[in-house]
Amino acid sequence: MRPSSKLWRIVGTAALASTLLLAVGFAMAMRELLVVTPLAQQTGTAPAQQIETGGGFQNAEEIRVTALGDSLTKGTGDNSGKGYVKTVLELLREETGKPVHQINNLAVAGLTAKELDDMLSRDDSLEYPIKQANLILLTIGGNDLFRPVLEARESGEAGDINLETIEAGIPAAAESLRSVVERIRAINPDATLVYTSLYNPFYDIPDLREGSAAVQKWNGAAYEIIGSDELAVVVPIMDLFQQRSADYMSSDHFHPNQQGYERIAQRIAQALT
Amino acid sequence: MMDLLPLVQNETLKIWKKKRFYVILLILLVLIPLFTYAQMRVSMTNAENFKDWRNQVQQEITEKQNLLANDRMPEEWKKYDRIQVQQLQYYLDNDVNPNSPDAAGFTRMFMASSVAMFFPLLILALSSDLVSGERTGGTIKMLLTRPVRRWKILMSKLIALTMYVSLAIITTGAVCYLISGLVFGYGGWTMPVFTGFVVNGAAIDTSGVHPVPQWKYIIMQSGLIWISCMTIAILSLMVSVLVRSTAASIVTMMAAVISGSILAGMTSSWQAAKYLFSVNIDLTDYLEGTPPPIAGMDILFSLSVLGIWSLAALIVSFAVFTKQDILN
């Protein structure tokens, strides 16, 4: 047999086999797309998961943190990108000497209490990271209270915003917060829950300085909701952003800057250790 | 018919002797280890930061939700992320890892992301000088003075090209599997992959979603890739008939393919772009459930567009090749 004829046999056979396989693949894909998918029904429920629950925080050998909430938890405004969450992790590591892991940071910037409540009721997959944690960090409510102010400021009529406008949103938002806490507790009753309350981001605007009273009202509502929970802590940070607010706020005049987040993190670490 | 077979044999051996297939193999042997290494680094980082894949996927979802909350992001881009969030959510709800960390999963992802650019490039390496090369080399006169009808010569070239296209796709898959398996392990054939996501505007219909074992998914995906590649091959055969120089033929085809992928990225604003072949080349999107670049495209539409372009290219190729005068 001539070598070229042998080569032809090998190449020819391999190519023919490949072509056949690919043609079959194409036929299968067409059947899949045009016949199977239209006919298919939902594939039944998810298999039961074995989730290792986080247990209690104080006696845990390993600290597992899940953070959720709004842009504060996300770390918006912090140029180092750490936010308060990463700093809390570092501080806890130093203070306790235990291994500290972040399970997930589920924060979404711009989230209101109502939206977080909806998210928790809708996305079953959030249960998994919440269940694994023994420390849950939460911030929420800032967007409920201050979004009207921010929107007014963008359209250039900040002067028209008064205390009542800010206060008007509190009862509904507080109800959502109650629901959020209940949902978290239903998923994980053993973890320590840290709720970082609000500060007045508009303290440096004289017209809005009295907004502090509204913020305090909200914080009071948060204490009412969370205070009865033995494993929960409300961390106040209002005072951190009053005297030298410009030094601790980022350039958007709404979020803390890196130093601001560090101070928040110190507060939280103090409350926990 | 009988006299076609020796011609095909001749053409097949000619392509082999031109060492084009070695070039493809060499490209694969250089590129795939690179991608495997990159993927390995990604996996290592993920393993460091996340307890398991569920947390990782959840974080991915949260990050996309944050992007969606961003007002500066245009609405058309949000559409993709919104649909991806829903898909990831579906995987998470059913406790299936969407990025199974094994050789089969790597092969699936590598091949899917290669349809738009990498495969066309490989095909062009084979096809672009099929006819123009004979002209440049002067062998075309020898070929055409044989007592064989011209259409049979072109037909034998087309058949040989088809064979090499198939070989190239299968070889890519095989090399990908063998090399990535060294790092990720040779498993994952039976991992479930979800297919059947139907895109309805900005939302995704999951009622038809069902799991398919990964081996079956890869075969189906390869079949779709084959159709895309054959379209490229046929078009480039036409260009090779029409254009005298091989370089010009490569450049023409590459320009068409690249412009297609750019247009696909720009999306929506120009509806008529959906009739271009290169916008329709990414057939595997339909299997994955990725939204098509332009609203209103579906698998049958894309196949028709590719089919019409191929048919037209074949008609032009054969008409020109059988009539054309060979000078100098």
Contacts between the chains, C-beta under 8 A, distances in Angstrom:
chain1	res1	chain2	res2	distance
A	4	B	13	5.6
A	7	B	13	6.6
A	7	B	16	6.5
A	8	B	9	5.0
A	8	B	12	6.2
A	8	B	13	5.9
A	11	B	12	5.8
A	11	B	13	7.9
A	11	B	16	6.1
A	11	B	163	7.5
A	11	B	167	7.5
A	12	B	9	7.3
A	12	B	12	6.5
A	12	B	163	7.2
A	14	B	167	6.2
A	14	B	170	8.0
A	15	B	12	7.6
A	15	B	163	3.4
A	15	B	164	6.8
A	15	B	166	5.7
A	15	B	167	5.0
A	16	B	163	7.1
A	18	B	163	7.8
A	18	B	166	3.7
A	18	B	167	5.3
A	18	B	169	7.1
A	18	B	170	4.2
A	19	B	162	6.6
A	19	B	163	6.5
A	19	B	166	4.1
A	21	B	166	7.8
A	21	B	170	6.9
A	21	B	219	7.1
A	21	B	222	7.6
A	22	B	166	5.4
A	22	B	169	6.3
A	22	B	170	7.3
A	22	B	222	5.7
A	22	B	223	5.3
A	22	B	225	8.0
A	22	B	226	4.0
A	23	B	223	6.9
A	23	B	226	7.5
A	24	B	219	7.1
A	24	B	223	7.0
A	25	B	219	4.1
A	25	B	220	5.3
A	25	B	221	7.4
A	25	B	222	4.9
A	25	B	223	2.8
A	25	B	224	7.6
A	25	B	226	7.1
A	26	B	220	7.8
A	26	B	223	3.2
A	26	B	224	6.4
A	26	B	226	6.1
A	26	B	227	5.9
A	27	B	223	7.0
A	28	B	216	7.0
A	28	B	219	6.3
A	28	B	220	4.8
A	28	B	223	6.5
A	29	B	220	3.8
A	29	B	221	7.2
A	29	B	223	4.9
A	29	B	224	5.1
A	29	B	287	6.2
A	30	B	299	7.7
A	32	B	195	6.3
A	32	B	196	7.7
A	32	B	212	7.2
A	32	B	220	5.9
A	32	B	287	7.1
A	33	B	286	5.9
A	33	B	287	6.9
A	33	B	299	5.0
A	34	B	299	7.3
A	34	B	300	7.7
A	36	B	196	7.2
A	36	B	210	7.1
A	37	B	195	7.2
A	37	B	196	4.0
A	37	B	198	6.9
A	37	B	208	4.3
A	37	B	210	7.5
A	38	B	208	6.2
A	39	B	208	7.7
A	40	B	196	5.5
A	40	B	207	7.8
A	40	B	208	4.5
A	40	B	209	7.1
A	40	B	210	4.4
A	41	B	207	7.3
A	41	B	208	8.0
A	42	B	206	7.6
A	42	B	207	6.2
A	42	B	209	7.4
A	43	B	94	7.3
A	43	B	209	6.9
A	43	B	210	5.2
A	43	B	211	6.2
A	46	B	93	5.6
A	46	B	94	4.8
A	46	B	95	5.3
A	47	B	94	7.9
A	47	B	95	5.7
A	49	B	95	5.7
A	64	B	51	7.7
A	74	B	66	6.6
A	101	B	51	6.8
A	102	B	49	7.8
A	103	B	51	6.2
A	103	B	55	5.6
A	104	B	55	5.1
A	104	B	58	5.3
A	104	B	59	5.4
A	104	B	62	7.0
A	105	B	59	7.1
A	105	B	62	7.0
A	106	B	58	6.9
A	106	B	59	7.9
A	106	B	62	4.9
A	107	B	62	7.1
A	107	B	66	7.8
A	108	B	62	6.4
A	108	B	65	4.7
A	108	B	66	5.3
A	108	B	69	5.7
A	109	B	66	5.5
A	109	B	69	5.3
A	109	B	70	7.6
A	110	B	69	4.5
A	111	B	69	7.6
A	123	B	61	8.0
A	123	B	89	6.5
A	124	B	93	5.8
A	125	B	54	7.5
A	125	B	57	7.9
A	125	B	58	6.0
A	125	B	61	7.5
A	125	B	89	6.2
A	125	B	92	3.9
A	125	B	93	5.9
A	126	B	58	7.2
A	128	B	54	5.3
A	128	B	55	7.6
A	128	B	58	7.0
A	128	B	92	7.8
A	129	B	54	7.6
A	129	B	55	5.7
A	129	B	58	5.6
A	132	B	51	6.9
A	132	B	55	7.7
